[in-house]
Amino acid sequence: MLRGMDWPLFAGLKEETRRDVLARTRRRRFDRKQALFYEGDPSDGMHLVASGWVAVRVSTPLGDVATVAVVGPQEPLGEQSLLGDHDRRSASAIALSPVESLYLSRTDFDELREFDPSVDRFLAGLFNDRLRRTSARLLEALYIPTPQRVLRRLTEVAETFGDDGVIPLTQEDMATLAGTTRPTVNRTLRKAEEAGALSLARGRIRILDVSVLARLAH
C-alpha cells in the first residue's frame, strides 16, 4: 500500500483517486534545521508531511521572524501553491526534527484535476480545514485570556510532538504562536512549571504531565 493511503486528509477521496494523488508525489528528506523552502521561493507545489515536525515562519514588518504554525505528521504544508495565483512562498518552512515528506507539484496536481475533477474536493477540504483553524484562533484571540491561549498552543504542540515530551521551540516561538509577548509566555510557563506540568531549558520546553497541562489550559 502506498504510504499515506489511510491519512485523514484523504478521507473524502475514493481509493483509486488517493492512489493517483500519491503516485504523483516524490519522497523528500530533510535534516533538522534544514529549510523545506524559504519565504519568497517559487511556489510550485506542496508537501505532505510523512514524519517529523516543521515550523512555519514569516518575516514581520520590523524585520523579526515569527513562528505562526507547527506542522506534523499527516498534515499538508504549502497547499496554497496548488492555486494558480500563488507564485511565491508566503512563509518559510524549517525542519524542527528530521523530516520526510511526499511532495506534489502544482503541474502534477493540475493534471490530476484535468483527468479526475473529484480531486478538487481534496483541495477544498485542505482549505476548509485551514479556514476552520484560523477562525478558531481568531475567536480565541478575542475571548480567551492570554495565559490560557499560550497553554492551549503548547498543548496542541505537545500532542504533535508525541511521547518524548521535548518541544524544540523557544519562548519567542510560543509567543508568536499565541499572539502575545515573550514576557507573558515566560510568566505563564513558569506558573505551569510550578504546577508540575513542564520544565524549562534553553531553547526548549519539556512536557512532564500532559494532563496537568491540559487542565491548566482549560
C-alpha positions as MATLAB code, in Angstrom:
seq = 'MLRGMDWPLFAGLKEETRRDVLARTRRRRFDRKQALFYEGDPSDGMHLVASGWVAVRVSTPLGDVATVAVVGPQEPLGEQSLLGDHDRRSASAIALSPVESLYLSRTDFDELREFDPSVDRFLAGLFNDRLRRTSARLLEALYIPTPQRVLRRLTEVAETFGDDGVIPLTQEDMATLAGTTRPTVNRTLRKAEEAGALSLARGRIRILDVSVLARLAH';
ca = [
       0.000    0.000    0.000;
       1.241    3.476   -0.848;
       2.238    5.438    2.210;
      -0.481    7.936    3.088;
      -3.468    5.956    1.804;
      -5.110    5.980    5.247;
      -4.326    9.594    6.172;
      -7.356   11.596    7.399;
      -6.774   14.349    4.828;
      -7.602   11.814    2.078;
     -10.790   10.614    3.758;
     -13.078   12.255    1.186;
     -11.412   10.644   -1.830;
     -12.041    7.300   -3.466;
      -9.250    4.767   -3.044;
      -8.387    4.955   -6.744;
      -8.091    8.743   -6.554;
      -5.908    8.531   -3.449;
      -3.591    6.196   -5.326;
      -3.429    8.599   -8.253;
      -2.526   11.513   -5.977;
       0.114    9.613   -4.013;
       1.621    8.040   -7.139;
       2.439   11.551   -8.327;
       4.303   12.532   -5.155;
       8.067   12.448   -4.710;
       9.623   11.450   -1.408;
      11.890   14.079    0.111;
      14.005   14.067    3.272;
      15.308   16.979    5.328;
      17.707   17.210    8.258;
      16.891   19.091   11.444;
      17.120   22.873   10.896;
      17.099   22.409    7.107;
      14.633   24.526    5.123;
      11.942   22.808    3.100;
      11.500   26.182    1.432;
      12.054   29.857    2.178;
       9.691   32.818    2.127;
       9.793   34.260   -1.389;
      10.837   30.998   -3.084;
       8.873   29.911   -6.174;
       5.598   28.368   -5.029;
       5.477   25.250   -7.183;
       3.915   22.518   -5.023;
       3.002   21.276   -1.559;
       4.466   18.853    0.955;
       2.503   16.149    2.737;
       4.451   15.576    5.953;
       5.007   11.841    6.440;
       7.189   12.107    9.558;
       8.832   14.826   11.630;
       7.815   18.383   12.509;
       8.124   21.661   10.640;
       7.966   25.263   11.887;
       6.233   27.723    9.588;
       7.840   31.149    9.974;
       7.240   34.592    8.479;
       9.133   37.870    8.440;
       7.495   40.728   10.336;
       7.459   44.394    9.234;
      10.061   45.057   11.958;
      12.456   42.509   10.498;
      11.860   39.806   13.109;
      10.942   36.197   12.358;
       7.690   34.855   13.813;
       6.625   31.213   14.115;
       2.977   31.030   13.054;
       2.393   27.257   12.986;
       3.912   23.851   13.647;
       3.048   21.167   11.102;
       3.362   17.484   11.969;
       2.794   14.021   10.516;
      -0.110   13.529    8.099;
      -0.575   17.281    7.643;
      -0.211   19.385    4.465;
       2.323   22.164    4.087;
       2.232   24.853    1.402;
      -1.121   23.847   -0.076;
      -1.738   27.440   -1.231;
       0.760   26.782   -4.011;
      -1.770   24.493   -5.711;
      -3.732   27.594   -6.666;
      -2.524   29.403   -9.751;
      -2.317   32.864   -8.166;
       0.357   31.945   -5.595;
       3.724   32.329   -7.377;
       5.921   32.852   -4.300;
       6.029   31.257   -0.874;
       4.420   33.459    1.773;
       6.402   31.829    4.614;
       9.471   29.723    5.347;
       9.286   26.094    6.476;
      12.117   24.869    8.725;
      12.519   21.287    9.942;
      12.428   21.043   13.745;
      13.491   17.393   13.512;
      14.429   15.052   10.662;
      11.515   15.289    8.227;
      10.230   13.074    5.448;
       7.596   14.443    3.099;
       5.677   13.494   -0.009;
       5.934   16.357   -2.479;
       3.172   17.047   -5.003;
       3.980   19.602   -7.690;
       1.417   22.063   -8.969;
       1.913   20.682  -12.511;
       1.084   17.135  -11.401;
      -1.881   18.354   -9.390;
      -3.264   20.295  -12.360;
      -3.005   17.165  -14.499;
      -4.838   15.153  -11.833;
      -7.624   17.740  -11.754;
      -7.957   17.539  -15.520;
      -8.392   13.768  -15.535;
     -10.313   13.478  -12.263;
     -12.340   16.569  -11.243;
     -13.109   14.955   -7.866;
      -9.557   15.886   -6.827;
     -10.925   19.414   -6.348;
     -12.714   18.094   -3.264;
      -9.348   17.195   -1.810;
      -8.120   20.765   -2.307;
     -11.385   22.192   -0.951;
     -11.008   20.002    2.135;
      -7.492   21.305    2.773;
      -8.616   24.920    2.620;
     -11.743   24.234    4.661;
      -9.613   22.748    7.425;
      -7.224   25.709    7.282;
     -10.132   28.165    7.459;
     -11.651   26.316   10.414;
      -8.382   26.518   12.339;
      -7.916   30.196   11.504;
     -11.454   31.029   12.632;
     -10.935   29.161   15.891;
      -7.709   31.083   16.546;
      -9.471   34.377   15.867;
     -12.227   33.578   18.358;
      -9.616   32.608   20.947;
      -7.752   35.882   20.403;
     -10.957   37.792   21.072;
     -12.391   35.856   24.008;
      -9.763   33.607   25.660;
      -7.347   35.081   28.264;
      -3.766   35.201   27.054;
      -2.280   32.676   29.578;
      -4.871   30.102   28.547;
      -4.122   30.776   24.897;
      -0.416   30.149   25.483;
      -1.119   26.851   27.237;
      -3.604   25.763   24.564;
      -1.000   26.287   21.840;
       1.539   24.414   23.943;
      -0.899   21.526   24.482;
      -1.507   21.282   20.738;
       2.209   21.272   20.000;
       2.842   18.716   22.768;
       0.292   16.369   21.199;
       2.009   16.779   17.840;
       5.475   16.035   19.179;
       4.471   12.771   20.818;
       5.957   10.701   23.600;
       9.389   12.123   24.456;
       7.874   15.376   25.707;
      10.640   17.642   24.375;
       9.458   20.575   22.280;
      12.301   22.349   20.414;
      10.567   25.723   20.378;
      11.770   28.871   22.097;
       9.593   31.123   24.217;
       9.692   33.605   21.333;
       8.213   30.887   19.106;
       5.445   30.252   21.626;
       4.742   33.985   21.883;
       4.122   34.306   18.147;
       2.053   31.118   18.073;
      -0.181   32.511   20.829;
      -0.203   36.106   19.605;
       1.401   37.603   22.690;
       4.777   38.703   24.093;
       7.717   36.699   25.378;
       7.453   38.071   28.957;
       3.823   36.913   29.081;
       4.810   33.481   27.824;
       7.621   33.278   30.367;
       5.298   34.123   33.277;
       2.730   31.598   32.056;
       5.272   28.815   31.594;
       6.876   29.475   34.982;
       3.491   29.007   36.655;
       2.937   25.802   34.675;
       6.400   24.655   35.749;
       5.488   25.276   39.405;
       2.354   23.162   38.865;
       4.471   20.262   37.602;
       3.242   20.374   34.013;
       6.609   21.101   32.388;
      10.230   22.083   32.841;
      12.093   24.814   31.020;
      15.547   24.674   29.463;
      17.390   26.859   26.997;
      15.642   26.778   23.636;
      13.206   24.024   24.520;
      10.319   23.000   26.734;
       9.923   19.537   28.255;
       6.379   18.407   28.972;
       6.230   16.419   32.207;
       2.481   15.851   32.539;
       0.165   16.447   29.583;
      -2.950   16.002   31.742;
      -1.860   18.792   34.102;
      -1.015   20.995   31.122;
      -4.417   20.362   29.554;
      -6.178   21.153   32.844;
      -4.314   24.453   33.159;
      -5.148   25.306   29.531;
      -8.860   24.994   30.178;
];
